[in-house]
């Protein structure tokens, strides 16, 4: 398996884990829920604007680009957190972690 295929498989696994664990945290976070409601209200107001077809398309493209970028950032941030956790565990418990193997796998990801 080449590094690109490995990276894609890891990314799919990370996205699945992230979706499940982050969703639980967000559902329990009242501040996030408030922000989410505010975003919903802002979207409703956006749809009520009397924009031309071209203006609406430009605004929608901007929103779509931001959503995609935010999703990718979240996936990479989650992955970075996992990498940091492995590093911390390897430092705290070096006798229980194959640090050489962990470094080898993590270095493949960064290529």
C-alpha positions in Angstrom: 0.0 0.0 0.0 1.5 3.4 -1.0 1.7 6.3 1.4 -1.2 8.1 -0.4 -3.5 5.1 0.0 -2.5 4.8 3.7 -3.1 8.4 4.3 -6.6 8.2 2.7 -7.5 5.2 4.8 -6.3 6.9 8.0 -8.3 10.0 7.0 -11.5 8.0 6.5 -11.0 6.3 9.9 -10.3 9.6 11.6 -13.3 11.3 10.1 -15.6 8.5 11.3 -14.2 8.6 14.8 -14.3 12.4 14.9 -17.9 12.5 13.7 -19.0 10.2 16.6 -16.9 11.7 19.4 -17.1 15.4 18.5 -20.9 15.2 18.0 -21.3 14.0 21.6 -19.2 16.9 22.8 -21.0 19.5 20.7 -24.5 18.2 21.8 -23.5 18.8 25.4 -22.0 22.2 24.8 -24.6 24.9 25.4 -22.3 27.6 24.0 -21.9 25.7 20.7 -25.7 25.1 20.6 -26.3 28.8 21.0 -23.8 29.5 18.2 -25.5 26.9 16.0 -28.9 28.5 16.6 -27.5 31.9 15.7 -26.0 30.5 12.5 -29.4 29.0 11.6 -31.1 32.3 12.2 -28.5 34.1 10.0 -29.0 31.5 7.3 -32.7 32.1 7.4 -32.1 35.8 7.1 -29.8 35.3 4.1 -32.4 33.3 2.3 -34.9 36.1 2.8 -32.7 38.7 1.2 -33.8 39.9 -2.2 -30.6 39.0 -4.1 -30.2 38.6 -7.8 -29.4 35.1 -9.0 -25.8 36.0 -9.5 -25.4 37.6 -6.1 -27.0 34.5 -4.4 -24.6 32.2 -6.4 -21.6 34.2 -5.3 -22.7 34.2 -1.7 -23.5 30.5 -1.8 -20.1 29.7 -3.3 -18.4 31.6 -0.5 -20.4 29.7 2.1 -19.7 26.3 0.4 -16.0 27.0 0.3 -15.9 28.0 3.9 -17.8 24.9 5.0 -15.4 22.7 3.1 -12.4 24.4 4.5 -13.9 24.2 8.1 -14.6 20.5 7.6 -11.0 19.8 6.4 -9.6 21.9 9.2 -11.6 20.0 11.8 -10.4 16.6 10.4 -6.7 17.8 10.4 -7.1 19.2 13.9 -8.5 16.0 15.2 -5.7 14.0 13.6 -3.2 16.4 15.1 -4.7 15.8 18.5 -4.4 12.0 18.0 -0.7 12.4 17.0 -0.1 14.6 20.1 -1.8 12.0 22.3 0.5 9.3 20.9 3.5 11.5 21.4 2.5 12.2 25.0 1.8 8.5 25.8 5.2 7.6 24.3 6.9 10.1 26.6 4.9 9.2 29.7 5.1 5.4 29.2 8.1 4.6 26.9 8.3 1.0 28.1 4.7 0.3 27.0 4.8 2.1 23.6 6.8 1.1 20.6 8.0 4.6 20.1 10.2 3.6 17.1 7.1 2.2 15.3 4.9 5.2 16.2 7.5 7.6 14.9 7.8 5.5 11.7 4.1 5.6 11.1 3.7 9.3 11.9 6.6 10.2 9.6 4.8 8.5 6.7 1.8 10.7 7.3 3.8 13.9 7.1 5.4 13.1 3.7 
